[in-house]
Amino acid sequence: MTGGSPPESAGDPGRRRRLVRNMSWNYLAGLTSIVGLVLLYPWAVTLAGAAAYGLWVLAFGGTQLLVMADFGIGDGIVRQMGALSRGGASHAQLRSFVSVVLTIFVGLALLVTALYLVAVPLYLGTVDTAGLAPGDERFVVVAGAIALLLALIARGTNAVLWAQDRQDIERKAAVAGMAVRVAGFVAVAATGGGLPGVVLAEVAGAAVSPLVCGVAVARRFGAPVWSREAFARYTGPLLRLSSVLFVGSLAALMTFQLPLFIVGSTLGLVASTAYGALMRIYQSARMVNSWTANPFITHISAAPEPELAARARPAFLATAVVGTGMAVVIAGLADDLLEAWMGADFVFAGPALAVLAFAMLADAVVKPSALVVNLRGRPVIVSLLHLSVCALTLAGVALASAAGSLVAIVGAMSLVAVLLAPAYVLAARRVVGRLPYPRGWALPGLLAAAVLVFALVRLVAVALDPWPAVLTVAGVGALALLAAALWWRRRRAA
């Protein structure tokens, strides 16, 4: 690798190839992950037991929350490496920067893991764990700490690869990690490993990404090179930028993770398992939204000011189309999806899943808006918006928890997300200089299509039993995606 390359023109064929490669692997890994989440979650509940797996859902919820406690360094790496590359930094300078930031990441990962080992056991003391094996709580806490350490290390190496426009490496590792989890679950089913076996399989799958991405970073930059000058040059600016990004990232995750702990304390372990199922679906939708918008990171970051609006608009439109499609299908099939996926015992969460579709719609608006502001505007704006959403959500959930209803809790979360989504669009508009969505027929056409698709999905849900309804809608959706992909390829070729 040589020095940083200059920004490429919009018509550069290499840039287009990398965009197609990243988007292709994003979607392949995304579909693999979603299929894994859909198939493995009920399988895990069956192997471990609904109440026992609820304990792991709560412990892993702490992992997912604290993995964002990197003080925004991951986002800061992407932004600062982009600036270094645009400025023509040499390979030696980039290597020095990577050495510094990954050293900071490892130290931070150890501190956060120590915090987890103190905080999570204290919380689990508020949860009714009667009937579980004596060592289950200790086991899931240790496993969650290991998963947290691995996830934080992966977050650092992934950020370096994303800044190098190699998102596909992380996505390939995600596919391999899912294969490891499947193999682990097969072994647990054969040996009767129960909750410990399920947890070990999930942690083993999580270890693949940091291993693969760490090797990829090492191949590009070699062994770490430390110097007092490098730490002095890079640490201060990175931490100042990252602290702003961190506040927003942590607040965004807290918005949907903290209600899990309210559910665990007030509604019990089985309700926690149901909430975990809903969050799996929501997490899948958020991942797809991210994987739709994130391939445009390099192009938005490197775009000259006159081209910024044109470079950003496809990210907004693509995420709106994909996010709306997912939300409409999930809202229309909520009861059938849960019965086919988790079994009749979890149909009680169907109305909550239908309400959660509104939060998915809001996320499809927020993702590209936050991306533009964080990359080219003032990240503090996004952080303040995330903090506002978090504070209002927690207040709403605290009030809704008095009703003892999962629907009320999810409804409070979704309502706040929908009400504040337009504020993110306005912040992005200030950065790009105009409304980032296409003018004309695009948005009204998307709304009309969403209404039509919802009506058709509901007709299928009423006419068919759960499994046939889900398979029918999935088959039609797959054909629609294939047609859209072919149309896009022909349009790009023309």
N, C-alpha and C positions, 0 to 999 in steps of 0.2 A: 504494500500500500504506500502510495506517495502522499504528497500534501493534500490539503482539502481542495476539492474541486469547486469551481465557480458555479453559481446558479445556472441551471440549464434553461434553455428556452422552452416555451410551451410546446413547440413542435418537435423537440428532441426525441428521436425514436428510443434511445436508451431509457429516458425517463418514463416513456409510455410503457415500455416492456417491464420496468420495475414496478410501475403502478399495477399493471395487470397481474404480475407475479404475486405481489403482496396481497392484492384483493382476492386472487384465486386461493392462496393458502389461508388467508383469513377466513374465507367462507368454508373451505374444506375442513379446517380445524374447528371452526365454529359449529358446523353441522355434526362433526364427530363428537365434540364436547356436549352438544345439546342431546344427541342421541344417547351418549353415555349417561348424562344427567337423568334423562327420562327413564332409561332402562335400569340403571344401577340404583337409583334411589329407592324404588319399591323393593328391589331385590335385597338391598342392604337392610331395609326395615324388616323384611321377612327373615333374613339370616340372623339379625341381632335382636329383633323384638321391637315393637313400637316405642315402649317406654325407655328401654335401654338405648336405642338409637337416638331418642330425644336428648339423652345426656350428651352424646357426641355432638349433636346439632348445636347444643348450647356451648360446649367447649370449643368447637370449631368456629362458632360465631365470634368468640373472643379472638380467635386467630385471624379471621377475616377483618375484624375491626382494627386490630393492632398492626396488621400488615400495612395499613396506610400511615402508620406512625413513623414514617421515614422522613418527616419534616419536609415533604415535597421534593426530596433530593432526586427522585426518579424523574419527575417532570422537569426539574431544573437541569438535569443532565441533557435531556433532549434539547431544551431551549439553548443552553450555553454551548453545547457542541455544534448546534446549527449555526450559532453566531461565529464560533471559531472557524468552521469550515467556510462560511461566506467571506470571512476575513482572510482566507488563504493560509490558515495555520498549517504548519508542516506536520509530517507524521510523528516526529519526535515530540512536538508540542501536544498533539492529541494523545500520544502514549503517556506523557507526563500527567495530563489532565485525567485520563482514565485511571491511572494508578492512584491518584489522590482521592477521586470520588469513590472508587470501590473500597479503598481502605476505610473511608468514613462509613460506608455502608455496612461493612462487616462489624465494625465497632458498635454502630447503632443497633444492628440486629441482635447482638449479644445483650445489650442493655434492655431492649424491648422484650426479649425473651425472658429475661429475669423478672421484669415487671409482670408478664403474663403468669409466671409461676406463683406469684404472690396474689394477684388480683382475682384470677378465675376460681381458685379454691374458695376464696372468701365469698364470691357470688354464689357458687353452687351450694353453699351452706344455707341459702335462702330457698332452695328448691326441694320439694318433697321427692326424695329418692328411695322411698320405702319399697322393698321387694327386689332391689338390685343386688348383685353380688358385692361383697365387701370391698374388693379391690378395683371395681369398675371405675369409680370416680378418680382414683389416683392414676389409673392407667390412661384414661382419656385426657387427663391434664398433661401428663408427660408427652403423650402422642401429639396433642395440640401444640405444645411448645416446640417440638421438633418440626412440625409442619410450618409453624410461624417462622422459625429460623430459616428453613429452606425457601419459603415464599419471599422473605425479605432479600435474601441473596439473589434469588431469581429476578426480583424487581430491579435490582441494580444492574445486573448483566443485560437484562432485556432493554433497559433504557439506553444503554450504550449501542446495542444493535439497532434499536429503533432510530437513533440519531444517525446511524450509518445507512438507513433505508433498507435494513435487512429484517423486517418484521417476519418474513417467511420462516426464519430459523426458529423463532419462538413458537410459531404455529406448528411446525413439524414436530418440535419437542412435545407440544401439547397432545398431538395425535399419538405419539409413542407412549406418553404418560397414561393416556386413556387405555391403551392396550395392556399396559402393566396392571392397571386397576382391574380390568376385566379378568385377566389371568389370575389375579389374586382372589377375586370373588369366586371363580370356579374352584380354586383350591379350598376356600373356606366352605363352600357348599359340599365338597367331597369329604372334608375332614370334620365338619361340625365345629368350626372355630368360633362361632358366635360373635359377640361384639368385639373382643380383642382381634380376631382374625379380620373382620371387616375394617376396623380402624387401621391395622397394619397395612392392608391392601391399599387403602386410600393414601396413607403417608408414603408408601413406596411409589405410587403413581405420581405424587407431588414432587418426588425427588428427581424425576427425569429432567424437568425443565432447567433447574439450576445447574445440573451436570452438563447438559448439552450446550446451554447458552454460555456457561463458564468456559468450556473448551473453545467455543467459537470466538469469544472475546480474546482468549489467550493466543489463539492462532493469528488474530489480527494485530495484536499489540504486544505480544510477548510477555515476559515476566515483568512484574511491577518495577518501576524505577522511581525511587523516592528522593526528594531533595527538600531542604528547608525552603528554598525559593519557590518551588512548585506549590507547596502547601500554603505559603503566604500569598501567592498570586491567585490561586483558584478557590481556596476555602471560603474566604470572606464573601466574595461576590456570589458564589454558589449558595451559601447559607442564607444570605440576604434575600435572594430571589426565591429560594426554595421555601423559606419560612412562610412567604405569602401564599405560594402554591399549596403548601401543606395544610394550611388552615382550611382552604376550600375543599381539598381532597378528603380530609378527615371528616369534615362536616357533611359532605355528600354521602359518605359511607355510614356515618352515624345515623343519618336520617332513616335508613332502612335496616340497620343492624340493631340499634338500641331497642326498638319495639320488640325484637325477639326475646330480650331479657325480661321485658314487662310481661310478655305472654308466658314465659317459663315460670315466673313467680306467681302469676295470678290465675292462669288457666291450666297449668300442669304440663307434664312431659309429653303426653299424647298430642295436646294442642301445639306444643313446640315442634313436634315432628310434622304436623300439618302445616304450620307456618313455615317450617324449613322447606316443605314441598313447594309452597307458593313462591318462596324466595328463590328456589332453584329455577322455576319458570321465569321469574322476573330477572334473575341474574342472566339467564340465557338470552332474554330479550335485550338486556343492557349490553351483553357481549356482542350480539349481532349489530346493535346500533354503533358500538365502538368500532367494530371491525369494518363497518361501512364507512365511517368517517375517518378513522385513523390512517388509512393509506394515503390520504391527502395531506398528512402532516408536513412532509418535506416540501411539497409544492406550495402550501400556504406559507410555510416558514420562509422559503427562499424567494417568493414572488416579489417582484418590484411593485411599488405602490400602485402604479396605474393598472397592473394586472391582478391586484389582490381580489377584487370583487369577482372577476371572472374565474379565478382559481378556486374561490371559496364556494361559489354557487352550486357546482355539482355535488359537493359534500352535503350541503343542506338538502338538496332535492332528493339525492339517493337515500339519505337517512330518513327523510320524511316518508318516502314510498315504502321502504322496508319496514320501518317502525310501525306505520299505520296498518300495513298488512298483517303483521304479527298480532297487534293489539285487537284488531277486528276479529280475527279467527279465534283467538283465545277467549274473548268476551262471548262470542257466539257458541263456543263449545265447552264452556267452563265445567258444567256438571258432568258432561259425557267424558271430558278429558280426565277429570279426577277419578271417575269411576273406572274407566278403562285402565288408567295408569296405576292408581294406588289401591283400588278396591272400593267396595261399597261403604266400608267403615269411614272413608274420608270424604264422602260426598257432602258432608256438612260444611266443608270449606269451599264448595263450588261458588256460592254467592260472593265470597271474599275474593276469589280468583277473578270473577267477572269485573268486580270493582277495581281490582289491581290493573286491569287493562288501561284504565285512564292514566295511571302512573307511567305505563309503558309509552303511551302517546307523548306524555310530557317529556320523557327521557329522550325520545327521538328529536325533540326540539332543542333540548338543553345540550346534548352531546356536541353537535357541530358549533353551536354558539359559544360554548365554553372553550372549545378547541381554538377558535379564531381569536378570542380575547386573550387566552393564555399565551398564544404564540406571538401575536402581533400587537396586542393592546396592553392594558394594565391588569395583570392577574389579580390584583387586590379587589377589583370589581367582582370577578367570579367568586372569590373567597367570601366576600361580604354577602353575595346572593346565596351561596351555599349555607353560610351561617344562618341567614334569615330563614331559609327553608328548614334547616335542622331545628332551630328554636321553635318555630311554629308547629312543626310536625310533632316534636316531643310534647309540646303543650297540648296539642289536639289528641295525641295518643293517650296521654295521662288522663284526660277527661273521658275519652272513649272507653278506657279500660274499666271504668266503673260499671259499664253496662255488661261486662263479662262476655263480650261477643267478639269473635274474630273479625266479623264483617265490619263492626264499628271501628276497630283498630286499623284495619287496612283502609277503610273509607277515609279516616282522618288523614292518613299518610297520602293517599292519592289526591284528595281535595287540595291539599297544600301544594303538591307538585304541579297540578294543573293551573292553579291560580297564579303561581309565580313564574311559570315557563315563559310568558311574554316578556318578562323583564330581561331574561337572557338574550332574547332576540334583539331587543332594543340596544343592549350593550354591544352585541356584535355589529349592529347597524352603525353605531358610532365609529367602530374600527374600520369597516370597509367603505363607509361613506354612503351607503344606500341599503335598502332592505335586501338581505342576503338571499331571499327566495326569488325564484323566477317570476316575472310578471306575466299577466295574460291568463291563459286557460289552465295552467299547471295545477295550482292549488284548488280552484273550484272543481276541476276534473278529478283530482285526488279525493276530495270530499264526497263527490257523487259516487265514485267507485267504491269508497269505503261503506257508504250506506247500502249500496247494492250487494256487495260481498257479504255484509253482516246479515242481510235478509236471506240470502241464499244459504249461508251457513246455518242459520236458525231453522230453515226449512229441512235441511239435511238432519239436524239434531232432533227435530220433532218426528221425522219420518223413520229414522233408523235407530237401532240399539247403539249403545255407546261405542263398542269397538268398530262396527261397520261405519258409523258416522265419522269417527276419527280417521279411519283408513281412507274413506272416500274423500274427505277434505284434504288429507295429506297428499293423496294421489293427484288430485286436481291442482293443488298448490305446487307440487313438483313439476307438473307439466307447464304451469304458468311461469315458473322460474326458468325452465329450460327455454321457453319461447322468448322470454325477456332477454336471456343471455345471448341467444342467437341474433335477436334484433339489435342488441347493443354492439355485437361484434361486426355485423354488417354495416351498421351506422359508422363505426370507427374506421372500417376499411374504406367506406365511401368518402 
